[in-house]
């Protein structure tokens, strides 16, 4: 071999070796550079800490470095498997505000960080942990309304349905932004639906007296309301005060939607009460006490774009087809639909099913045939039922048809099936439809009459 050729091959070999070293060094550098302060803290604080903190639904705290290190293996497992953070909606179909979905890069960062022994990095540069209010998901409320007495739940293994009133008095009339229901027994509270009752200061009333709790929801409501001393006492007409419907709502995993200042809100009088027309507790095997409470958040701006809520399916404005009966050992799909009488700007959606729910799909078809994706849940999870808010209102024109499909798995393969062997499941009768062991198929959505430019409105929580 000539001397020049030998020198060339030697130089080429050195360059390959140097390139190889640089590649290995780069890979090692990437791995060693993953730290809590530089990479992981921001992911945890955004996607985990809001629920995994004192007073919220997460069973463990995931806020500080030491919190996460103690549960590092568990954090790695649940994030790699997709079990956490819980976000049932399919992000490839529609996006919503407050979306908690880890991308593949974030999952890999967490996995490699745990495998490398969870290095902290520079503690002086790590993000400051978010500051939370232990009594609320959102911070300090303007008004906290507590039960006058705790609810006694019997450990008889049966569902309990109650009517409760939460009386209050403020210094003046104002505007409420939203109401947060905080369950005392998080594992038992299944469903809450409540209204605001407002009193005219010029009339006579005595709503602070009377019973605060009724355990028989089959009684005539007017009789219950009289026992609760809800009507005016001056014998004038109207006898009953003003009622603002659906101001309090709760489902497992539910967080009240919070909109920009121009959207939503409702007037709240100085004197009034929140009437939980139905609070449903799931079965318990032991006697317990519940001291749930309400957080009310006020708004300083006037109401400009009030919201309307519509419900399809069970108890809604549209029939379910075929008849809502799920025979044993069958997987069955149902459909409901609604034609819109005018243009709307859809703001939020809330799908609802019970334990044997499997898939959920909602979309709209415009008069011209175009499809508007609304929400798709590929794997229904009864424990996480969000009220999903779009990033921007979705315009749906007059004449469009909203289609909703729900699939239910009433087989032994469904580990959430309340019956083994399976039995026929329906929506029950009246209040029975809200039992955990019965079923519901609902699609609830909030909207505003459409105005030009609504599609550009930012609905992200400020």
C-alpha positions in Angstrom: 0.0 0.0 0.0 1.3 3.4 -0.9 2.1 5.8 1.9 -0.5 8.4 0.7 -3.3 5.7 0.6 -2.3 4.5 4.1 -2.5 8.0 5.5 -5.9 8.5 3.8 -7.4 5.3 5.3 -5.9 6.1 8.7 -7.5 9.6 8.6 -10.8 8.1 7.5 -10.7 5.6 10.3 -10.0 8.4 12.8 -12.9 10.4 11.5 -15.3 7.4 11.8 -14.0 6.8 15.3 -14.4 10.5 16.2 -17.9 10.5 14.6 -18.8 7.4 16.5 -17.5 8.9 19.8 -19.5 12.1 19.1 -22.7 10.1 18.5 -22.3 8.1 21.6 -21.4 11.1 23.6 -24.4 12.9 22.3 -26.7 10.1 23.2 -25.3 9.8 26.6 -25.5 13.6 27.0 -29.2 13.5 26.1 -29.8 10.8 28.7 -27.8 12.5 31.5 -29.3 15.9 30.8 -32.8 14.8 31.8 -33.5 16.3 35.2 -36.4 17.2 37.4 -35.5 20.9 37.3 -34.9 21.0 33.6 -37.5 18.7 32.1 -39.8 16.7 34.3 -41.2 19.3 36.8 -43.0 21.3 34.1 -44.7 18.1 32.8 -45.8 17.0 36.3 -47.0 20.4 37.4 -49.2 20.8 34.3 -50.6 17.3 33.9 -50.5 15.8 37.4 -50.4 18.3 40.2 -53.9 19.8 39.7 -55.5 16.6 40.8 -52.7 15.0 42.8 -52.7 17.4 45.7 -54.4 17.8 49.0 -58.2 18.0 48.8 -58.4 16.8 45.2 -59.2 13.4 43.6 -55.7 12.1 43.2 -54.8 9.5 46.0 -51.2 10.7 46.2 -49.5 14.1 46.0 -47.4 14.8 43.0 -46.1 18.4 43.4 -42.6 18.5 44.7 -39.5 16.6 43.6 -39.6 14.5 46.7 -43.3 13.6 46.1 -42.5 12.3 42.6 -39.3 10.5 43.5 -41.2 8.5 46.2 -43.6 7.2 43.5 -41.2 7.3 40.5 -41.8 3.7 39.4 -45.6 4.2 39.6 -45.4 7.5 37.7 -43.4 5.8 35.0 -45.8 2.9 34.7 -49.1 4.9 34.5 -47.7 7.4 32.1 -46.2 4.7 29.7 -49.5 2.7 29.8 -51.6 5.8 29.1 -53.6 5.3 32.3 -52.5 8.7 33.5 -53.1 11.5 33.0 -56.8 10.6 32.5 -58.2 12.1 29.3 -60.9 9.9 27.7 -61.5 12.1 24.6 -59.5 11.1 21.5 -57.1 14.0 20.8 -56.7 12.8 17.2 -60.4 13.6 16.6 -61.0 16.9 18.5 -59.0 19.2 20.7 -60.2 20.9 23.9 -58.9 23.4 26.4 -57.1 22.1 29.5 -56.2 19.0 27.5 -54.0 16.7 29.6 -52.3 14.4 27.1 -48.7 13.4 27.1 -47.0 13.1 23.8 -44.5 10.4 23.0 -41.5 12.6 23.7 -42.8 13.5 27.2 -43.5 9.8 28.0 -39.9 8.9 26.9 -38.5 11.7 29.0 -40.3 10.4 32.1 -39.2 6.8 31.4 -35.5 7.7 30.9 -35.5 10.0 33.9 -36.8 7.2 36.2 -34.3 4.7 34.7 -31.4 7.1 35.3 -32.3 7.3 39.0 -34.4 10.5 38.8 -31.7 13.2 39.0 -32.8 16.5 40.5 -30.6 18.8 38.5 -30.0 22.4 39.7 -32.5 22.9 42.5 -32.0 26.7 42.2 -33.3 26.6 38.7 -36.3 24.2 39.1 -39.8 25.6 38.5 -41.6 26.9 41.5 -44.4 24.4 42.4 -47.9 25.7 41.7 -49.8 27.2 44.6 -53.2 25.6 45.1 -56.1 26.2 47.4 -56.8 23.0 49.3 -60.6 23.7 49.4 -61.0 24.4 45.7 -59.7 23.4 42.3 -59.6 27.0 41.1 -58.3 29.0 44.0 -60.0 31.1 46.7 -63.8 31.2 46.2 -65.8 34.4 46.9 -68.5 32.4 48.7 -68.4 29.0 50.5 -71.7 27.4 51.3 -71.6 24.5 53.7 -74.3 22.0 54.7 -76.1 22.8 57.9 -75.7 19.2 58.9 -73.8 16.3 57.5 -75.6 13.7 55.4 -75.8 10.3 57.1 -75.2 7.6 54.5 -76.3 4.1 55.5 -73.9 1.2 54.8 -76.7 -1.0 53.3 -75.1 -1.4 49.9 -77.9 0.6 48.2 -77.9 3.8 46.1 -79.1 6.9 47.9 -80.9 9.8 46.3 -81.5 13.0 48.2 -82.8 16.6 47.8 -80.6 19.2 49.6 -80.7 22.9 50.1 -77.7 25.2 50.6 -79.1 28.6 51.9 -76.8 31.6 51.7 -76.9 35.4 52.2 -74.5 37.9 50.6 -73.9 41.6 51.1 -75.5 42.6 47.8 -76.8 41.3 44.4 -74.0 40.2 42.1 -73.1 38.0 39.2 -71.8 34.5 39.6 -69.2 33.1 37.2 -69.6 29.4 38.2 -70.3 27.1 41.1 -67.9 24.3 42.1 -69.4 21.4 44.0 -66.8 19.8 46.3 -67.7 16.2 47.3 -67.0 15.1 50.9 -67.2 11.5 49.9 -65.4 11.5 46.5 -65.8 7.8 46.0 -69.6 7.8 46.6 -70.9 11.0 45.0 -72.1 9.9 41.6 -74.2 12.7 40.3 -75.3 16.2 41.3 -77.8 18.5 39.5 -78.8 21.7 41.2 -80.5 25.0 40.7 -80.3 28.5 42.1 -83.3 29.9 43.9 -83.4 33.7 44.2 -85.6 35.9 46.4 -87.0 39.3 45.8 -85.8 41.5 48.7 -89.2 43.3 48.7 -91.1 40.0 49.5 -91.3 38.1 52.7 -89.5 34.7 53.0 -88.1 32.3 55.6 -85.8 30.0 53.6 -83.3 29.5 56.5 -85.9 27.5 58.4 -87.6 24.2 57.3 -85.9 20.9 56.5 -82.6 21.0 54.6 -82.6 17.4 53.4 -85.2 15.1 51.9 -84.5 11.4 51.4 -87.6 10.5 49.5 -87.2 11.9 46.0 -90.5 10.2 44.9 -92.5 12.7 46.8 -94.2 15.5 44.9 -91.6 18.2 44.5 -93.9 21.0 45.5 -94.6 19.2 48.8 -90.9 18.9 49.4 -90.2 22.5 48.6 -92.9 23.6 51.1 -91.3 21.4 53.8 -88.0 23.2 53.0 -89.7 26.6 53.3 -88.8 27.6 49.8 -92.0 29.5 48.9 -92.5 33.1 49.9 -94.5 33.6 53.2 -96.5 36.7 52.2 -99.3 34.8 50.3 -98.7 37.0 47.3 -98.2 35.6 43.7 -96.1 34.1 42.4 -95.7 31.9 45.5 -92.4 30.5 44.5 -89.2 32.6 43.9 -87.2 32.7 40.7 -85.3 29.5 39.8 -82.2 29.5 37.6 -81.7 25.9 36.4 -78.6 23.8 36.1 -76.2 26.1 38.0 -74.7 23.2 40.0 -73.4 20.1 38.3 -71.1 17.2 39.2 -70.0 13.8 37.9 -66.9 11.7 38.7 -63.9 13.6 37.5 -66.0 16.7 36.6 -64.5 20.2 36.8 -66.7 23.1 36.1 -66.0 24.8 32.8 -64.6 28.3 33.2 -65.1 30.7 30.3 -63.7 34.1 29.3 -65.4 37.1 30.9 -67.8 37.7 28.0 -69.3 34.2 28.1 -71.8 32.7 30.6 -72.5 33.8 34.1 -75.8 34.2 36.0 -77.3 36.7 38.4 -77.2 35.9 42.0 -79.5 37.7 44.5 -78.4 38.8 48.0 -80.8 36.2 49.5 -81.1 32.7 48.0 -80.2 29.1 48.1 -78.8 26.4 45.9 -81.2 23.5 45.6 -79.7 20.2 44.8 -82.7 18.7 43.1 -80.9 15.4 43.0 -77.7 14.3 44.7 -76.9 10.6 44.1 -74.6 8.6 46.4 -73.4 5.2 45.2 -73.7 2.1 47.4 -71.6 1.9 50.6 -70.8 -1.1 52.8 -70.4 1.0 56.0 -72.1 4.0 57.6 -70.5 7.3 56.5 -71.0 11.0 56.9 -70.8 13.4 53.9 -70.1 17.1 54.3 -69.9 18.3 50.7 -70.0 22.0 50.1 -70.3 24.6 47.3 -67.7 27.2 46.2 -69.2 30.2 44.3 -67.0 32.4 42.2 -68.2 35.9 41.3 -67.7 37.9 38.2 -67.0 41.6 37.9 -68.2 42.0 34.3 -71.8 42.1 33.1 -73.5 39.1 31.3 -73.0 39.6 27.6 -73.2 36.1 26.0 -75.4 33.9 28.2 -75.2 30.1 27.6 -77.9 27.6 26.9 -77.7 23.9 27.7 -79.4 21.2 25.7 -79.5 17.5 26.4 -80.0 14.7 23.9 -80.9 11.1 24.8 -82.0 10.0 28.2 -84.3 12.7 29.7 -83.4 14.9 26.7 -85.0 16.4 23.7 -84.3 13.5 21.3 -85.4 9.9 21.3 -82.9 7.0 21.5 -83.0 4.4 18.7 -83.5 1.5 19.0 -85.3 1.2 22.3 -82.7 1.7 25.1 -82.5 -1.9 26.3 -79.2 -3.8 26.6 -79.8 -7.6 26.7 -77.3 -9.8 28.6 -74.2 -11.0 26.7 -74.6 -8.4 24.0 -72.6 -5.4 22.8 -75.1 -3.0 21.5 -75.0 0.5 19.8 -77.6 3.2 20.1 -78.2 6.4 18.3 -79.9 9.8 18.9 -80.0 12.9 16.8 -81.2 16.5 16.7 -81.7 19.0 13.8 -80.7 22.5 14.8 -83.4 25.2 14.2 -80.8 28.1 14.0 -77.1 28.7 13.8 -75.2 28.0 17.1 -71.7 28.4 18.5 -71.1 25.2 20.4 -68.9 25.9 23.4 -68.8 22.7 25.6 -69.9 19.1 25.5 -70.5 16.5 28.2 -71.0 12.8 27.2 -72.6 10.6 29.9 -73.0 6.9 30.3 -72.7 4.5 33.3 -70.6 1.4 34.0 -71.2 -0.7 30.8 -70.5 2.2 28.4 -67.8 1.3 25.9 -67.6 3.9 23.1 -69.0 7.3 22.5 -69.2 9.4 19.3 -70.8 12.7 18.4 -70.5 14.7 15.2 -72.7 17.1 13.2 -73.5 16.9 9.5 -74.1 20.2 7.7 -76.9 20.6 5.2 -74.4 20.4 2.4 -73.1 17.1 3.7 -69.8 18.1 5.4 -69.1 16.5 8.8 -68.1 18.4 11.9 -66.2 16.3 14.4 -67.4 17.0 18.0 -66.1 14.3 20.3 -65.0 10.6 20.2 -64.2 8.5 23.3 -62.7 5.2 22.3 -62.6 3.7 25.8 -65.3 5.0 28.1 -64.3 5.4 31.7 -67.1 6.0 34.2 -64.6 7.6 36.7 -63.7 10.4 34.4 -66.6 12.4 32.9 -65.4 15.8 31.8 -67.3 18.8 30.6 -65.1 19.4 27.5 -64.6 23.0 26.3 -63.5 23.6 22.7 -60.5 25.9 22.1 -62.8 28.0 20.0 -66.6 27.9 19.6 -67.7 25.6 16.8 -70.2 27.1 14.4 -72.9 24.6 13.5 -75.4 26.0 10.9 -79.2 25.8 11.0 -80.4 22.6 9.5 -77.3 20.6 10.6 -78.0 17.3 12.3 -76.1 16.4 15.5 -75.6 12.6 15.5 -74.7 10.7 18.7 -73.7 7.1 19.0 -73.2 5.1 22.2 -72.0 1.5 22.5 -72.6 -0.6 25.6 -70.9 -3.8 26.6 -73.2 -6.0 28.7 -71.0 -9.1 28.7 -68.8 -10.9 31.2 -65.7 -9.5 29.3 -66.6 -6.0 30.7 -64.9 -5.9 34.1 -67.1 -2.9 35.0 -70.3 -4.8 34.5 -72.2 -4.6 37.8 -73.9 -8.0 37.2 -72.3 -11.4 36.9 -73.8 -13.2 35.1 -75.0 -10.3 33.0 -78.7 -9.3 33.1 -80.9 -7.0 31.0 -80.0 -3.4 31.7 -82.2 -0.4 30.9 -82.5 3.3 31.9 -84.9 2.4 34.6 -87.9 4.5 35.6 -87.6 8.1 36.9 -84.9 8.4 39.5 -83.9 4.7 39.1 -82.2 5.7 35.8 -79.5 7.4 37.9 -78.6 4.2 39.8 -75.1 3.1 39.0 -76.4 -0.3 38.1 -78.9 1.1 35.5 -77.7 3.0 32.4 -78.0 6.4 30.7 -77.1 7.6 27.2 -76.8 11.4 27.2 -75.1 14.1 25.2 -75.2 17.5 26.9 -73.9 20.6 25.2 -73.8 24.3 25.8 -74.0 26.9 23.1 -74.7 30.6 22.2 -76.7 31.9 19.2 -74.0 32.3 16.6 -72.4 35.8 16.0 -69.8 36.7 13.3 -66.3 36.0 14.6 -67.3 33.4 17.2 -65.0 30.9 15.6 -62.0 33.1 16.5 -62.9 33.5 20.2 -60.4 32.0 22.6 -62.1 29.8 25.2 -59.0 28.9 27.1 -59.2 29.4 30.9 -57.4 32.6 31.9 
